[in-house]
Amino acid sequence: MEFYFNKVLDAVQQDTCYAEYATYELTIMQAVSKLNAYYANIDSPVASVYLQSFMDECGNAKCDDATAALAASITGNSGLFGCDMMKILYNGDVNGGYFVGQRDMVTSKAAYLLTLVNLGITVQSAYLTLETNSDQAWTVVQGQYTTILGQAGQRILDFD
């Protein structure tokens, strides 16, 4: 009976984590889209509208929080109520068409998460640069995530 109960809890946690991290994915992807739109229209008379749209998307630390949460989900340091996406990916998703430890699926999905983290770092760097009007603002973000990126990459290799 305990085994079944654990499986049910794992399934609930998986669904909860997917829903939670989908919002982080959306935040980062919308920020990337809005940053691209700003740069595509930088010489336009309405460039400030595009800029404000991007700044609103990342304001109140939304991009930074999304990036940090996704990075922590890969490193396994997401805390008591966070999700360890590497374990969730490794445990498989029968509904998604892959099973426990299926290497190609785990690695490709983890690589996608790592790509989201890198995109998050990019938009957070752009946000700080535009907010502070300093071309060195990116170094703050780089310093914040350098170690975390190394840990995330190593953890993906550990599951490979």
N, C-alpha and C positions, 0 to 999 in steps of 0.2 A: 504494500500500500504506500509506503514511504517513497518508493521509486516513482510511482505514478504521480504522487503529489509534487515531487521535485520537477517532473517533466511539465506539469501544468504551470508551476511557478516559472520555470524557464521560458515557456511559451508566452506567458503574460509579460515577463520582463522583456523578452525580445520585441513584442509588439509595442510596448511602452517606449523602449529605447528607439525603435525605428521612428515612432511618431515624434518623439522629442528631438531627435537629431535631424529629422526632415526639416524642422523649422530653422535649424542652424544652416543647413544646406541652402535653404531658400534665401535666408538673409545674405549669405555670401554670394550666391549666384545673382541676386538682384543688385547687390552692390557692384559686382563686376560689370553687369549690364549697364548700370547707370554711370559708372566711371567711363566705360567705353563710349556711351552716348555723349557724355560731357566732352571727351577728347575729340570725338567726331564732329562736334559742333562748337569747338572752342573759339572759332572766328565768327560765329553767328551772333547776331544781335541779341539772341535769347540764351547765350551761353550761361549767363548767371542762373537761369532757371534750371538748366541741366546740372550745374554745379550744386545748387541748393538741394536738388533731388538726391544727388549722391551724398551730400553731407548729412541730410536727414536720415538716409538709410543707415549710415554708420554712426550717427550721433548717439549720445547716451551709452557709449561703449558697446553698441549692438554687434558691430563687426568683430571687435576684440573679444567679446564674450563668446560669440559663436566659434571663433577660431580657437580660443583656449579650450572650450568644451570639446570640440572635435579632436584636438590634439591630445587632451587628457584621455579621451575614449580609446585612443590608439595605444598610448603609453601604459594604460592600466591605472592611472593616477587620478581617476575621476571622483574619488571619494565614496563615502558610504551610500549616497543616493544616486551616484552617477552610473554610467554604463561602461562596461568593458567590452567595446565593440569587437576586439580581437577574439575574445572568448565566445562572444555571440556568433561571430562569423565562423569560427572554428567548429562550433557545435552544430552548424548546418541549419538549413531551412528547407524542410521537406516540401512545404508549399511553394517555395521559391525554386525548387528543382535541384537542390544539391544537398549532400549528406555530410555527416561529421568528417571533418578533416580533409574534405575534397580540396586539394592543394590549389588548383587553378582558380577556383571560385574564391577561396579565402584570400589569396594573394591579389587577385584583380580587384576585389571589393575593398581590400585594405589600401591598395594603391589609389583607388578613387578617393577614399577618405583623406589620404595624405595629400592628394592633389587639391582637395577642398581646403585643407589647412594652408597649403602654399598660396592658394588664391586669397584666402583670408588674410594672410600676412601681407600680400600685395595690396589689397584694398585698405587694410589698416595703415600701412605705410603711406599710401596716397592720402588717406584721410588726415593723418597727422601732418603731412607735408603741406596740404592745402589749408588746414586749420591754423598752423603756426607760421605759415609762409617761410618755412625753413627747408632748404634742400638737403639738410642733414637729419631731418626728423626720422627718416627711415632707419637710421642706425639704432634708435631707441627700440623699434620693433624688432630689428634683427637681433639685438642683444637679448631681448626678452624671449625669443623663440629658437635661438641657435641650439642650445642644449636640448630643448624639447624635441626639435626636429631630428636630432641625432638619436635620441631615445626612441622616438616613433619608428624611425627607419630600422633600428636594431630589433625592435619588438616584432615588426613585420617579418624580418628575417628569421627570428626565433620561431615563429609559427610556420615558416615555409618548409 
